[in-house]
Amino acid sequence: METEQAVLILAALGQPTRLEVFRLLVRTDKPIAAGDVAAALNIPRNTMSSHLAVLSRAALIRGVRSGKNIFYSANLTRLRALTAYLVDGCCADQPGLCDPELSEIKNLSGS
């Protein structure tokens, strides 16, 4: 992951509504229609559309159109990549200084 990508992701999650949208999508086991996301968080649909667009541009969520609805899900691969980027070189590449936390993060991210 490049620095610009990490900044894009962090900026997308750095807004309270977008963070709540992402957290909602992480907690679900199936994609959710945009209107249902808006209703669950009590956010107007036109405002929600903007938030979903920002999260989509950061590749944190995926949208799949079905009829006139778009169903969204979290892109956990992208979140794992960000986590791996953030801890890359942690503890001056001396994993013993950061274990067991660093090993757990690397195992989750597949690094």
N, CA, C and O atoms as a GROMACS GRO file, in nm:
protein
  444
    1MET      N    1   0.085  -0.118   0.000
    1MET     CA    2   0.000   0.000   0.000
    1MET      C    3   0.089   0.124   0.000
    1MET      O    4   0.191   0.129   0.069
    2GLU      N    5   0.049   0.221  -0.077
    2GLU     CA    6   0.121   0.348  -0.085
    2GLU      C    7   0.066   0.445   0.020
    2GLU      O    8  -0.047   0.431   0.066
    3THR      N    9   0.148   0.542   0.056
    3THR     CA   10   0.108   0.641   0.155
    3THR      C   11  -0.020   0.713   0.115
    3THR      O   12  -0.107   0.737   0.199
    4GLU      N   13  -0.033   0.748  -0.014
    4GLU     CA   14  -0.152   0.820  -0.060
    4GLU      C   15  -0.279   0.738  -0.038
    4GLU      O   16  -0.384   0.793  -0.003
    5GLN      N   17  -0.269   0.606  -0.058
    5GLN     CA   18  -0.385   0.519  -0.036
    5GLN      C   19  -0.422   0.515   0.112
    5GLN      O   20  -0.539   0.520   0.148
    6ALA      N   21  -0.320   0.507   0.198
    6ALA     CA   22  -0.345   0.504   0.343
    6ALA      C   23  -0.411   0.634   0.388
    6ALA      O   24  -0.503   0.632   0.470
    7VAL      N   25  -0.365   0.747   0.335
    7VAL     CA   26  -0.424   0.876   0.370
    7VAL      C   27  -0.569   0.883   0.325
    7VAL      O   28  -0.654   0.933   0.398
    8LEU      N   29  -0.597   0.834   0.205
    8LEU     CA   30  -0.734   0.832   0.153
    8LEU      C   31  -0.826   0.751   0.244
    8LEU      O   32  -0.936   0.794   0.276
    9ILE      N   33  -0.780   0.634   0.286
    9ILE     CA   34  -0.859   0.549   0.375
    9ILE      C   35  -0.881   0.616   0.509
    9ILE      O   36  -0.993   0.619   0.560
   10LEU      N   37  -0.774   0.669   0.568
   10LEU     CA   38  -0.786   0.732   0.698
   10LEU      C   39  -0.876   0.854   0.694
   10LEU      O   40  -0.952   0.880   0.787
   11ALA      N   41  -0.868   0.931   0.585
   11ALA     CA   42  -0.955   1.047   0.570
   11ALA      C   43  -1.101   1.004   0.559
   11ALA      O   44  -1.190   1.068   0.616
   12ALA      N   45  -1.126   0.896   0.487
   12ALA     CA   46  -1.263   0.846   0.473
   12ALA      C   47  -1.319   0.803   0.608
   12ALA      O   48  -1.436   0.829   0.637
   13LEU      N   49  -1.238   0.739   0.688
   13LEU     CA   50  -1.283   0.692   0.819
   13LEU      C   51  -1.277   0.801   0.926
   13LEU      O   52  -1.327   0.783   1.037
   14GLY      N   53  -1.215   0.914   0.892
   14GLY     CA   54  -1.197   1.023   0.988
   14GLY      C   55  -1.320   1.111   1.006
   14GLY      O   56  -1.311   1.215   1.071
   15GLN      N   57  -1.430   1.072   0.951
   15GLN     CA   58  -1.556   1.145   0.965
   15GLN      C   59  -1.653   1.054   1.040
   15GLN      O   60  -1.670   0.938   1.001
   16PRO      N   61  -1.718   1.103   1.146
   16PRO     CA   62  -1.799   1.016   1.232
   16PRO      C   63  -1.907   0.934   1.160
   16PRO      O   64  -1.921   0.815   1.189
   17THR      N   65  -1.980   0.992   1.068
   17THR     CA   66  -2.086   0.916   0.999
   17THR      C   67  -2.027   0.806   0.914
   17THR      O   68  -2.077   0.694   0.914
   18ARG      N   69  -1.920   0.837   0.841
   18ARG     CA   70  -1.858   0.734   0.756
   18ARG      C   71  -1.800   0.621   0.841
   18ARG      O   72  -1.807   0.505   0.803
   19LEU      N   73  -1.743   0.656   0.955
   19LEU     CA   74  -1.691   0.552   1.044
   19LEU      C   75  -1.805   0.462   1.092
   19LEU      O   76  -1.789   0.340   1.098
   20GLU      N   77  -1.919   0.521   1.126
   20GLU     CA   78  -2.033   0.441   1.170
   20GLU      C   79  -2.089   0.354   1.057
   20GLU      O   80  -2.129   0.240   1.080
   21VAL      N   81  -2.090   0.407   0.936
   21VAL     CA   82  -2.134   0.328   0.820
   21VAL      C   83  -2.043   0.207   0.804
   21VAL      O   84  -2.089   0.094   0.788
   22PHE      N   85  -1.912   0.231   0.807
   22PHE     CA   86  -1.817   0.121   0.790
   22PHE      C   87  -1.834   0.018   0.901
   22PHE      O   88  -1.834  -0.102   0.874
   23ARG      N   89  -1.847   0.064   1.024
   23ARG     CA   90  -1.863  -0.028   1.136
   23ARG      C   91  -1.992  -0.110   1.122
   23ARG      O   92  -1.994  -0.229   1.154
   24LEU      N   93  -2.098  -0.046   1.075
   24LEU     CA   94  -2.224  -0.119   1.052
   24LEU      C   95  -2.203  -0.228   0.948
   24LEU      O   96  -2.248  -0.342   0.966
   25LEU      N   97  -2.136  -0.195   0.839
   25LEU     CA   98  -2.114  -0.293   0.732
   25LEU      C   99  -2.021  -0.406   0.778
   25LEU      O  100  -2.036  -0.520   0.734
   26VAL      N  101  -1.927  -0.376   0.865
   26VAL     CA  102  -1.837  -0.480   0.918
   26VAL      C  103  -1.916  -0.579   1.003
   26VAL      O  104  -1.886  -0.699   1.004
   27ARG      N  105  -2.014  -0.529   1.074
   27ARG     CA  106  -2.091  -0.614   1.167
   27ARG      C  107  -2.196  -0.700   1.098
   27ARG      O  108  -2.256  -0.786   1.163
   28THR      N  109  -2.220  -0.680   0.970
   28THR     CA  110  -2.326  -0.756   0.903
   28THR      C  111  -2.268  -0.874   0.827
   28THR      O  112  -2.151  -0.873   0.787
   29ASP      N  113  -2.351  -0.973   0.807
   29ASP     CA  114  -2.305  -1.094   0.737
   29ASP      C  115  -2.349  -1.097   0.591
   29ASP      O  116  -2.317  -1.192   0.519
   30LYS      N  117  -2.422  -0.994   0.547
   30LYS     CA  118  -2.463  -0.987   0.407
   30LYS      C  119  -2.470  -0.841   0.365
   30LYS      O  120  -2.485  -0.753   0.450
   31PRO      N  121  -2.459  -0.814   0.237
   31PRO     CA  122  -2.466  -0.675   0.189
   31PRO      C  123  -2.598  -0.609   0.227
   31PRO      O  124  -2.702  -0.674   0.238
   32ILE      N  125  -2.592  -0.477   0.248
   32ILE     CA  126  -2.708  -0.399   0.291
   32ILE      C  127  -2.739  -0.293   0.186
   32ILE      O  128  -2.648  -0.228   0.135
   33ALA      N  129  -2.866  -0.276   0.155
   33ALA     CA  130  -2.908  -0.173   0.061
   33ALA      C  131  -2.876  -0.035   0.119
   33ALA      O  132  -2.885  -0.014   0.240
   34ALA      N  133  -2.839   0.057   0.032
   34ALA     CA  134  -2.803   0.192   0.075
   34ALA      C  135  -2.913   0.256   0.160
   34ALA      O  136  -2.884   0.319   0.261
   35GLY      N  137  -3.038   0.239   0.119
   35GLY     CA  138  -3.149   0.295   0.195
   35GLY      C  139  -3.160   0.237   0.334
   35GLY      O  140  -3.196   0.306   0.429
   36ASP      N  141  -3.128   0.109   0.348
   36ASP     CA  142  -3.131   0.044   0.479
   36ASP      C  143  -3.017   0.092   0.568
   36ASP      O  144  -3.033   0.103   0.690
   37VAL      N  145  -2.903   0.120   0.508
   37VAL     CA  146  -2.791   0.177   0.584
   37VAL      C  147  -2.833   0.314   0.637
   37VAL      O  148  -2.812   0.344   0.755
   38ALA      N  149  -2.893   0.396   0.550
   38ALA     CA  150  -2.938   0.530   0.591
   38ALA      C  151  -3.041   0.520   0.704
   38ALA      O  152  -3.034   0.594   0.802
   39ALA      N  153  -3.136   0.428   0.690
   39ALA     CA  154  -3.239   0.413   0.793
   39ALA      C  155  -3.180   0.364   0.925
   39ALA      O  156  -3.219   0.412   1.032
   40ALA      N  157  -3.087   0.270   0.919
   40ALA     CA  158  -3.027   0.215   1.040
   40ALA      C  159  -2.951   0.321   1.120
   40ALA      O  160  -2.947   0.316   1.243
   41LEU      N  161  -2.893   0.417   1.048
   41LEU     CA  162  -2.814   0.522   1.115
   41LEU      C  163  -2.889   0.654   1.125
   41LEU      O  164  -2.834   0.754   1.172
   42ASN      N  165  -3.016   0.654   1.080
   42ASN     CA  166  -3.099   0.774   1.084
   42ASN      C  167  -3.033   0.892   1.013
   42ASN      O  168  -3.024   1.003   1.066
   43ILE      N  169  -2.987   0.865   0.890
   43ILE     CA  170  -2.920   0.965   0.807
   43ILE      C  171  -3.004   0.985   0.680
   43ILE      O  172  -3.050   0.887   0.622
   44PRO      N  173  -3.026   1.110   0.637
   44PRO     CA  174  -3.100   1.131   0.512
   44PRO      C  175  -3.032   1.058   0.395
   44PRO      O  176  -2.909   1.052   0.388
   45ARG      N  177  -3.113   1.003   0.304
   45ARG     CA  178  -3.060   0.923   0.192
   45ARG      C  179  -2.960   1.001   0.105
   45ARG      O  180  -2.858   0.945   0.065
   46ASN      N  181  -2.989   1.129   0.076
   46ASN     CA  182  -2.897   1.203  -0.011
   46ASN      C  183  -2.763   1.225   0.059
   46ASN      O  184  -2.659   1.224  -0.007
   47THR      N  185  -2.764   1.245   0.188
   47THR     CA  186  -2.640   1.259   0.264
   47THR      C  187  -2.565   1.126   0.267
   47THR      O  188  -2.443   1.121   0.251
   48MET      N  189  -2.641   1.018   0.288
   48MET     CA  190  -2.580   0.885   0.292
   48MET      C  191  -2.512   0.852   0.161
   48MET      O  192  -2.405   0.791   0.161
   49SER      N  193  -2.570   0.890   0.051
   49SER     CA  194  -2.512   0.866  -0.080
   49SER      C  195  -2.372   0.925  -0.090
   49SER      O  196  -2.281   0.862  -0.144
   50SER      N  197  -2.355   1.044  -0.038
   50SER     CA  198  -2.222   1.109  -0.040
   50SER      C  199  -2.122   1.032   0.045
   50SER      O  200  -2.008   1.011   0.004
   51HIS      N  201  -2.165   0.990   0.162
   51HIS     CA  202  -2.076   0.914   0.251
   51HIS      C  203  -2.036   0.780   0.188
   51HIS      O  204  -1.920   0.739   0.196
   52LEU      N  205  -2.132   0.713   0.127
   52LEU     CA  206  -2.102   0.585   0.062
   52LEU      C  207  -2.006   0.604  -0.055
   52LEU      O  208  -1.921   0.519  -0.079
   53ALA      N  209  -2.019   0.715  -0.126
   53ALA     CA  210  -1.928   0.743  -0.238
   53ALA      C  211  -1.786   0.761  -0.188
   53ALA      O  212  -1.692   0.712  -0.251
   54VAL      N  213  -1.768   0.831  -0.078
   54VAL     CA  214  -1.633   0.852  -0.022
   54VAL      C  215  -1.573   0.719   0.020
   54VAL      O  216  -1.457   0.691  -0.009
   55LEU      N  217  -1.650   0.637   0.089
   55LEU     CA  218  -1.601   0.506   0.132
   55LEU      C  219  -1.571   0.415   0.013
   55LEU      O  220  -1.476   0.337   0.017
   56SER      N  221  -1.650   0.426  -0.092
   56SER     CA  222  -1.625   0.347  -0.213
   56SER      C  223  -1.497   0.391  -0.282
   56SER      O  224  -1.418   0.307  -0.326
   57ARG      N  225  -1.474   0.523  -0.292
   57ARG     CA  226  -1.350   0.572  -0.354
   57ARG      C  227  -1.227   0.527  -0.278
   57ARG      O  228  -1.121   0.505  -0.337
   58ALA      N  229  -1.240   0.512  -0.148
   58ALA     CA  230  -1.128   0.464  -0.066
   58ALA      C  231  -1.119   0.311  -0.071
   58ALA      O  232  -1.029   0.253  -0.010
   59ALA      N  233  -1.210   0.247  -0.143
   59ALA     CA  234  -1.216   0.101  -0.158
   59ALA      C  235  -1.238   0.030  -0.025
   59ALA      O  236  -1.199  -0.086  -0.009
   60LEU      N  237  -1.301   0.098   0.070
   60LEU     CA  238  -1.334   0.037   0.198
   60LEU      C  239  -1.465  -0.041   0.192
   60LEU      O  240  -1.490  -0.128   0.275
   61ILE      N  241  -1.548  -0.008   0.093
   61ILE     CA  242  -1.674  -0.080   0.075
   61ILE      C  243  -1.691  -0.113  -0.072
   61ILE      O  244  -1.629  -0.052  -0.160
   62ARG      N  245  -1.776  -0.212  -0.096
   62ARG     CA  246  -1.809  -0.252  -0.233
   62ARG      C  247  -1.960  -0.240  -0.250
   62ARG      O  248  -2.037  -0.274  -0.160
   63GLY      N  249  -2.000  -0.192  -0.364
   63GLY     CA  250  -2.142  -0.183  -0.394
   63GLY      C  251  -2.177  -0.268  -0.515
   63GLY      O  252  -2.105  -0.268  -0.615
   64VAL      N  253  -2.287  -0.341  -0.504
   64VAL     CA  254  -2.335  -0.424  -0.614
   64VAL      C  255  -2.480  -0.384  -0.643
   64VAL      O  256  -2.566  -0.387  -0.554
   65ARG      N  257  -2.504  -0.347  -0.768
   65ARG     CA  258  -2.638  -0.305  -0.807
   65ARG      C  259  -2.726  -0.427  -0.830
   65ARG      O  260  -2.686  -0.525  -0.893
   66SER      N  261  -2.848  -0.418  -0.776
   66SER     CA  262  -2.950  -0.519  -0.798
   66SER      C  263  -3.081  -0.443  -0.820
   66SER      O  264  -3.141  -0.391  -0.726
   67GLY      N  265  -3.123  -0.438  -0.946
   67GLY     CA  266  -3.240  -0.357  -0.978
   67GLY      C  267  -3.209  -0.211  -0.957
   67GLY      O  268  -3.109  -0.160  -1.009
   68LYS      N  269  -3.293  -0.142  -0.881
   68LYS     CA  270  -3.266   0.000  -0.855
   68LYS      C  271  -3.193   0.023  -0.724
   68LYS      O  272  -3.172   0.138  -0.684
   69ASN      N  273  -3.156  -0.083  -0.655
   69ASN     CA  274  -3.083  -0.072  -0.528
   69ASN      C  275  -2.936  -0.106  -0.546
   69ASN      O  276  -2.898  -0.182  -0.634
   70ILE      N  277  -2.856  -0.046  -0.460
   70ILE     CA  278  -2.714  -0.083  -0.450
   70ILE      C  279  -2.695  -0.141  -0.311
   70ILE      O  280  -2.730  -0.079  -0.211
   71PHE      N  281  -2.638  -0.260  -0.306
   71PHE     CA  282  -2.612  -0.328  -0.180
   71PHE      C  283  -2.464  -0.318  -0.147
   71PHE      O  284  -2.378  -0.348  -0.231
   72TYR      N  285  -2.434  -0.274  -0.024
   72TYR     CA  286  -2.296  -0.248   0.017
   72TYR      C  287  -2.247  -0.349   0.119
   72TYR      O  288  -2.323  -0.399   0.202
   73SER      N  289  -2.117  -0.377   0.111
   73SER     CA  290  -2.050  -0.461   0.210
   73SER      C  291  -1.911  -0.403   0.235
   73SER      O  292  -1.856  -0.331   0.152
   74ALA      N  293  -1.856  -0.436   0.351
   74ALA     CA  294  -1.722  -0.388   0.387
   74ALA      C  295  -1.617  -0.467   0.310
   74ALA      O  296  -1.632  -0.586   0.286
   75ASN      N  297  -1.510  -0.399   0.273
   75ASN     CA  298  -1.395  -0.462   0.208
   75ASN      C  299  -1.288  -0.483   0.314
   75ASN      O  300  -1.203  -0.397   0.335
   76LEU      N  301  -1.294  -0.596   0.382
   76LEU     CA  302  -1.201  -0.622   0.492
   76LEU      C  303  -1.058  -0.643   0.444
   76LEU      O  304  -0.964  -0.622   0.520
   77THR      N  305  -1.042  -0.683   0.320
   77THR     CA  306  -0.907  -0.697   0.264
   77THR      C  307  -0.836  -0.562   0.265
   77THR      O  308  -0.718  -0.552   0.296
   78ARG      N  309  -0.910  -0.458   0.231
   78ARG     CA  310  -0.854  -0.322   0.230
   78ARG      C  311  -0.817  -0.279   0.372
   78ARG      O  312  -0.713  -0.216   0.392
   79LEU      N  313  -0.900  -0.311   0.470
   79LEU     CA  314  -0.872  -0.278   0.608
   79LEU      C  315  -0.748  -0.352   0.658
   79LEU      O  316  -0.665  -0.295   0.729
   80ARG      N  317  -0.736  -0.479   0.621
   80ARG     CA  318  -0.616  -0.556   0.660
   80ARG      C  319  -0.491  -0.496   0.596
   80ARG      O  320  -0.386  -0.491   0.661
   81ALA      N  321  -0.500  -0.452   0.473
   81ALA     CA  322  -0.385  -0.391   0.405
   81ALA      C  323  -0.344  -0.262   0.476
   81ALA      O  324  -0.225  -0.235   0.492
   82LEU      N  325  -0.442  -0.184   0.517
   82LEU     CA  326  -0.410  -0.061   0.591
   82LEU      C  327  -0.341  -0.093   0.723
   82LEU      O  328  -0.242  -0.030   0.760
   83THR      N  329  -0.394  -0.191   0.793
   83THR     CA  330  -0.335  -0.230   0.921
   83THR      C  331  -0.191  -0.276   0.902
   83THR      O  332  -0.102  -0.237   0.978
   84ALA      N  333  -0.167  -0.358   0.802
   84ALA     CA  334  -0.031  -0.405   0.773
   84ALA      C  335   0.060  -0.287   0.739
   84ALA      O  336   0.175  -0.283   0.784
   85TYR      N  337   0.010  -0.192   0.661
   85TYR     CA  338   0.089  -0.072   0.626
   85TYR      C  339   0.124   0.008   0.752
   85TYR      O  340   0.237   0.055   0.766
   86LEU      N  341   0.029   0.023   0.841
   86LEU     CA  342   0.050   0.103   0.962
   86LEU      C  343   0.154   0.042   1.056
   86LEU      O  344   0.225   0.115   1.125
   87VAL      N  345   0.161  -0.089   1.060
   87VAL     CA  346   0.255  -0.153   1.153
   87VAL      C  347   0.383  -0.202   1.086
   87VAL      O  348   0.469  -0.261   1.151
   88ASP      N  349   0.397  -0.176   0.956
   88ASP     CA  350   0.517  -0.217   0.884
   88ASP      C  351   0.640  -0.154   0.948
   88ASP      O  352   0.646  -0.032   0.963
   89GLY      N  353   0.736  -0.235   0.984
   89GLY     CA  354   0.858  -0.186   1.046
   89GLY      C  355   0.843  -0.154   1.194
   89GLY      O  356   0.930  -0.091   1.254
   90CYS      N  357   0.732  -0.197   1.251
   90CYS     CA  358   0.704  -0.169   1.392
   90CYS      C  359   0.820  -0.216   1.480
   90CYS      O  360   0.881  -0.320   1.455
   91CYS      N  361   0.846  -0.140   1.581
   91CYS     CA  362   0.949  -0.173   1.681
   91CYS      C  363   1.085  -0.193   1.616
   91CYS      O  364   1.162  -0.282   1.654
   92ALA      N  365   1.114  -0.109   1.517
   92ALA     CA  366   1.243  -0.112   1.447
   92ALA      C  367   1.273  -0.252   1.394
   92ALA      O  368   1.387  -0.299   1.402
   93ASP      N  369   1.168  -0.319   1.340
   93ASP     CA  370   1.180  -0.454   1.286
   93ASP      C  371   1.235  -0.554   1.388
   93ASP      O  372   1.301  -0.651   1.352
   94GLN      N  373   1.205  -0.530   1.514
   94GLN     CA  374   1.240  -0.624   1.621
   94GLN      C  375   1.108  -0.674   1.681
   94GLN      O  376   1.062  -0.622   1.782
   95PRO      N  377   1.049  -0.776   1.618
   95PRO     CA  378   0.916  -0.821   1.658
   95PRO      C  379   0.904  -0.855   1.806
   95PRO      O  380   0.796  -0.842   1.863
   96GLY      N  381   1.011  -0.898   1.868
   96GLY     CA  382   1.006  -0.933   2.010
   96GLY      C  383   0.965  -0.817   2.097
   96GLY      O  384   0.909  -0.837   2.205
   97LEU      N  385   0.992  -0.695   2.052
   97LEU     CA  386   0.954  -0.577   2.130
   97LEU      C  387   0.804  -0.551   2.126
   97LEU      O  388   0.748  -0.492   2.219
   98CYS      N  389   0.738  -0.596   2.022
   98CYS     CA  390   0.596  -0.568   2.003
   98CYS      C  391   0.507  -0.690   2.019
   98CYS      O  392   0.385  -0.678   2.015
   99ASP      N  393   0.566  -0.806   2.036
   99ASP     CA  394   0.485  -0.927   2.047
   99ASP      C  395   0.414  -0.932   2.182
   99ASP      O  396   0.468  -0.882   2.280
  100PRO      N  397   0.296  -0.990   2.188
  100PRO     CA  398   0.231  -1.070   2.086
  100PRO      C  399   0.143  -0.987   1.991
  100PRO      O  400   0.091  -1.040   1.893
  101GLU      N  401   0.127  -0.858   2.018
  101GLU     CA  402   0.036  -0.775   1.939
  101GLU      C  403   0.073  -0.772   1.792
  101GLU      O  404  -0.014  -0.788   1.706
  102LEU      N  405   0.200  -0.752   1.760
  102LEU     CA  406   0.242  -0.742   1.620
  102LEU      C  407   0.217  -0.873   1.547
  102LEU      O  408   0.172  -0.871   1.433
  103SER      N  409   0.246  -0.984   1.608
  103SER     CA  410   0.223  -1.114   1.545
  103SER      C  411   0.074  -1.135   1.518
  103SER      O  412   0.037  -1.187   1.413
  104GLU      N  413  -0.010  -1.095   1.612
  104GLU     CA  414  -0.155  -1.108   1.592
  104GLU      C  415  -0.202  -1.025   1.474
  104GLU      O  416  -0.282  -1.072   1.393
  105ILE      N  417  -0.154  -0.902   1.464
  105ILE     CA  418  -0.194  -0.813   1.355
  105ILE      C  419  -0.146  -0.870   1.222
  105ILE      O  420  -0.222  -0.873   1.124
  106LYS      N  421  -0.022  -0.916   1.216
  106LYS     CA  422   0.030  -0.971   1.093
  106LYS      C  423  -0.044  -1.098   1.052
  106LYS      O  424  -0.066  -1.121   0.933
  107ASN      N  425  -0.084  -1.180   1.148
  107ASN     CA  426  -0.162  -1.300   1.118
  107ASN      C  427  -0.298  -1.262   1.061
  107ASN      O  428  -0.344  -1.326   0.966
  108LEU      N  429  -0.361  -1.160   1.117
  108LEU     CA  430  -0.491  -1.116   1.067
  108LEU      C  431  -0.480  -1.058   0.926
  108LEU      O  432  -0.569  -1.077   0.844
  109SER      N  433  -0.369  -0.987   0.899
  109SER     CA  434  -0.356  -0.921   0.770
  109SER      C  435  -0.299  -1.012   0.662
  109SER      O  436  -0.299  -0.977   0.544
  110GLY      N  437  -0.252  -1.129   0.702
  110GLY     CA  438  -0.196  -1.222   0.604
  110GLY      C  439  -0.054  -1.186   0.564
  110GLY      O  440  -0.003  -1.239   0.465
  111SER      N  441   0.009  -1.097   0.640
  111SER     CA  442   0.147  -1.056   0.607
  111SER      C  443   0.247  -1.154   0.663
  111SER      O  444   0.367  -1.137   0.646
   0.00000   0.00000   0.00000
